[in-house]
Amino acid sequence: MAKLKIRFIDITYGIAIIVADLFVFIILGVLLMGYDDNYDSSEGEYWSFASMDMNEKIIYICYNVWIVLNIIGFIYIGRKIYIKTKISTA
């Protein structure tokens, strides 16, 4: 039975990736706060593209793309962990 090996460098890389990911979310969130501050109900519904200018649309799309990339990353990491634990218990 093989033992699952966790190295210090792997933990360091993981923490760095999490910090970078949170940093991107914070930046996108701060940029989206401009939409909340400047929202005008006469331009359209809240969070509709009609009520956003071009910069807010780009930021909103980047935010949603970043969420999709995070979901794909979680699936990938979960699959790697599952395969490693499956091999180590076999």
URFEN-V729815 format. One record per residue. N is the residue number from 1. RES is the residue in one letter. SS is DSSP state (~ for helix, > for strand, _ for the rest). OMEGA is omega in whole degrees, -180 to 180 (NA if undefined). Layout:
n & res & ss & omega
N & RES & SS & OMEGA
N & RES & SS & OMEGA
This chain:
n & res & ss & omega
1 & M & _ & -179
2 & A & _ & -180
3 & K & _ & 179
4 & L & _ & -175
5 & K & _ & 176
6 & I & _ & -178
7 & R & _ & 180
8 & F & ~ & -178
9 & I & ~ & 177
10 & D & ~ & 178
11 & I & ~ & 179
12 & T & ~ & 177
13 & Y & ~ & 179
14 & G & ~ & 179
15 & I & ~ & 179
16 & A & ~ & 179
17 & I & ~ & 179
18 & I & ~ & 179
19 & V & ~ & 179
20 & A & ~ & 179
21 & D & ~ & 177
22 & L & ~ & 177
23 & F & ~ & 178
24 & V & ~ & 178
25 & F & ~ & 180
26 & I & ~ & 180
27 & I & ~ & 180
28 & L & ~ & 178
29 & G & ~ & 178
30 & V & ~ & 178
31 & L & ~ & 178
32 & L & ~ & 177
33 & M & ~ & 176
34 & G & ~ & 177
35 & Y & ~ & 179
36 & D & ~ & -178
37 & D & ~ & -174
38 & N & ~ & -178
39 & Y & _ & 177
40 & D & _ & -175
41 & S & ~ & 179
42 & S & ~ & -179
43 & E & ~ & 180
44 & G & _ & 180
45 & E & _ & 178
46 & Y & _ & -178
47 & W & _ & 174
48 & S & _ & 180
49 & F & ~ & -180
50 & A & ~ & -178
51 & S & ~ & -178
52 & M & _ & 170
53 & D & _ & -172
54 & M & ~ & 179
55 & N & ~ & 180
56 & E & ~ & 177
57 & K & ~ & 180
58 & I & ~ & 179
59 & I & ~ & 180
60 & Y & ~ & 179
61 & I & ~ & 177
62 & C & ~ & 178
63 & Y & ~ & -180
64 & N & ~ & 176
65 & V & ~ & 179
66 & W & ~ & 177
67 & I & ~ & 179
68 & V & ~ & 178
69 & L & ~ & 176
70 & N & ~ & 178
71 & I & ~ & 177
72 & I & ~ & 178
73 & G & ~ & 177
74 & F & ~ & 178
75 & I & ~ & 180
76 & Y & ~ & 180
77 & I & ~ & 177
78 & G & ~ & 178
79 & R & ~ & 178
80 & K & ~ & 179
81 & I & ~ & 179
82 & Y & ~ & -180
83 & I & ~ & 179
84 & K & ~ & 179
85 & T & ~ & 177
86 & K & ~ & 180
87 & I & ~ & -177
88 & S & ~ & 179
89 & T & ~ & -178
90 & A & _ & NA
